[in-house]
Amino acid sequence: MNITQRKLEIQRLVGADHIPKAIKRLMDFSTDFSKGRTDLKTIINISTGLNVLDEQQAKGGIEKSAFEEKRTALAKQILELTDEIERNF
């Protein structure tokens, strides 16, 4: 697959709310097309943020609207990083 096809795959995963799988694909995407470790650190931070958010939800420590807002922000970060990697490739 070329960079555009891989980017579209990540976008589809985010659109279908398959965020954990999108993060895995983004990690592969970054490894194949990025020139720096900064992107990997950003992906790790996104993944950590998702894990913390899921833990908060499981414990009932976050309201549904706040959960959805934060999850949407993480999804936006995935899409923005994907665009940035493609732009700099």
Backbone torsions as a table, in degrees:
resi	resn	phi	psi	omega
1	MET	NA	144.3	176.9
2	ASN	-89.7	177.9	-174.0
3	ILE	-61.3	-38.9	-178.5
4	THR	-67.0	-42.6	178.4
5	GLN	-63.5	-41.5	-179.6
6	ARG	-67.1	-38.8	177.4
7	LYS	-63.1	-43.6	178.7
8	LEU	-62.6	-36.6	177.4
9	GLU	-61.7	-44.2	178.8
10	ILE	-63.9	-43.3	178.9
11	GLN	-61.0	-41.5	178.6
12	ARG	-64.6	-41.2	178.7
13	LEU	-62.3	-43.5	178.0
14	VAL	-63.9	-43.7	179.9
15	GLY	-62.4	-30.6	179.1
16	ALA	-90.0	5.8	179.3
17	ASP	63.4	34.5	173.6
18	HIS	-100.8	62.6	-172.4
19	ILE	-62.3	-45.9	179.4
20	PRO	-58.2	-41.8	178.7
21	LYS	-68.5	-36.6	177.0
22	ALA	-62.1	-38.2	178.5
23	ILE	-64.3	-42.2	178.3
24	LYS	-62.5	-44.0	178.8
25	ARG	-65.9	-36.6	178.1
26	LEU	-65.2	-37.1	177.1
27	MET	-61.3	-46.5	177.1
28	ASP	-62.7	-43.2	179.7
29	PHE	-58.7	-46.0	-179.7
30	SER	-64.7	-42.8	179.7
31	THR	-61.2	-39.1	-177.0
32	ASP	-81.7	-30.8	-170.3
33	PHE	-122.1	-8.6	-178.2
34	SER	-95.3	152.2	-178.7
35	LYS	-104.6	1.3	-175.8
36	GLY	-138.4	160.9	178.9
37	ARG	-80.8	-14.9	-179.6
38	THR	-58.8	-39.2	179.8
39	ASP	-64.1	-40.8	178.5
40	LEU	-63.5	-39.9	177.3
41	LYS	-62.8	-40.3	178.5
42	THR	-63.5	-42.2	179.6
43	ILE	-64.2	-41.1	177.5
44	ILE	-62.2	-40.7	177.4
45	ASN	-64.2	-39.3	177.5
46	ILE	-63.7	-45.8	-179.8
47	SER	-62.2	-43.5	177.5
48	THR	-62.1	-42.9	178.3
49	GLY	-60.0	-40.7	178.4
50	LEU	-66.0	-42.3	179.2
51	ASN	-61.9	-44.0	178.7
52	VAL	-62.6	-44.0	-179.9
53	LEU	-61.8	-44.5	178.7
54	ASP	-63.6	-38.3	177.5
55	GLU	-64.6	-42.5	178.4
56	GLN	-61.2	-42.4	-179.8
57	GLN	-66.0	-42.7	-179.2
58	ALA	-62.4	-32.8	179.7
59	LYS	-87.0	-4.0	-178.5
60	GLY	74.4	21.5	-176.0
61	GLY	-92.6	11.5	-179.7
62	ILE	-145.6	139.8	177.4
63	GLU	-72.4	152.2	-176.7
64	LYS	-57.9	-42.9	-178.6
65	SER	-65.2	-40.0	178.3
66	ALA	-67.1	-40.1	177.7
67	PHE	-59.7	-49.7	-178.5
68	GLU	-64.0	-38.8	178.9
69	GLU	-63.2	-45.6	-179.3
70	LYS	-69.2	-37.6	178.6
71	ARG	-66.2	-38.7	176.7
72	THR	-64.0	-39.2	178.0
73	ALA	-63.5	-39.5	177.4
74	LEU	-65.6	-41.0	177.5
75	ALA	-62.0	-40.8	178.2
76	LYS	-62.7	-40.0	177.8
77	GLN	-62.0	-39.5	178.0
78	ILE	-60.9	-48.2	-178.7
79	LEU	-65.0	-40.8	179.5
80	GLU	-65.2	-41.7	179.6
81	LEU	-67.2	-38.3	177.0
82	THR	-60.6	-45.2	177.3
83	ASP	-61.3	-43.7	-178.2
84	GLU	-63.6	-43.6	179.2
85	ILE	-62.8	-43.9	178.8
86	GLU	-61.7	-43.4	-179.3
87	ARG	-61.7	-37.8	-174.7
88	ASN	-91.6	0.6	-177.9
89	PHE	-75.9	NA	NA
